[in-house]
Amino acid sequence: MLRVAGIDILVVTANSQMLDQQQFKAFGIMLAEKSAIGLKSMQHFRAAFEPITGRVIVCDSGALSTSQFHRRNYRNVPRPIFQLDRDMVLALQSYRQFCQ
């Protein structure tokens, strides 16, 4: 654990998701005393941490787990394809209107 300018930072060497508040408590970090908590985790944190938060803010770093598929450079995917090409949403809406 590191403390930098009054901020407690828990650093681990093995890849792991934040699944449990105990991971903080083991290092003496009491979450109830904190006004904000930052986690690097995809979705695994929700069951353990959402109940103790007032609000969850999800940040998209643009890394491998980004939900913004159009930002990825897919080379072997036939185009256009839904979720990679923003135009597909409009085409799908037009198709649904045509079918009605």
N, C-alpha and C positions, 0 to 999 in steps of 0.2 A: 504494500500500500504506500502511496506517495501522498504527501500533503503539500500542495503548491498554492501559495497565496490564500490559504484558508480553505481550499477546495480539496476534499478527499478523493483520490483517484485509485481505483483498484485495477491493477494490471495483472493479467494472467499469461502464462506462456503456452498453455495448451488450448486449442480451439474449443470453445464451449459456449453454449447459449445461456443466457441468464434465466434460469428456471425457478429460482427460489430466493427469497429474501435472506435466507440463512447464509448465502454466499457472501453477503455484506457483513452480517453479524459475526461471522467467523473471524473477520479482521477488525472487529471493534467499531464498525460503521453502523450507527443506529439510524435507520431511515426515518423514523418518526421525528427525529430532531432536524431533518433536512427540509429546506423550502423547495428544493428542486433536485431531481435525480435524472441523470443522463445514462442511457444504456445503449450499447451497440449490440442490437439483437434484431432479428427479423419479426417474428410474431410470438415466439416462445415465451416472452416476458409477460404477456397479457394476463394469464391466469393468476400469477403471483403478485403483480404490481398494479394492475388496474384498480383492484379494490381499495388500495391505499392512496390513489391519486385523485386529484380534482379534475385533471385533464391529461390526455396523452397527445403529444405532438409527434407525428411521424415525419422524419426527415428523409428525403430521397437523395442519397449521395451520388446517384448515377452509376453506382457500382453494379456488380453482377446481379443483384436482386432488385434492380430498378423496375418499377411498374410502368415506366414510360418506354414501351417497347419500340416506338418509332425512333428513339435515340440510338438503338443498337444497329450495328452494321451487319445485317443478315445478308449473306451472299447466295446461299443455295435455297432460297425460299421463292416460290413463284409469286409474282406480284401482279396486281395488288392483293393484299390479304388483310383481313380485319385485324385490328389493333396495331398493326405495323404501319399502315397507311391511313392517315386521318381522313382522307377522302372516302374511305369505305363506310364510315358512319353515315355520311350524307347519302351515299348510294344505297345503303340498307334502308334508310328512312324513305327514300324515293321508291324503292321496290315495294315496301310495305304499303305505301299509299297507292301504288299502281294495282296491287292485289285486292284492294278493298272495293 
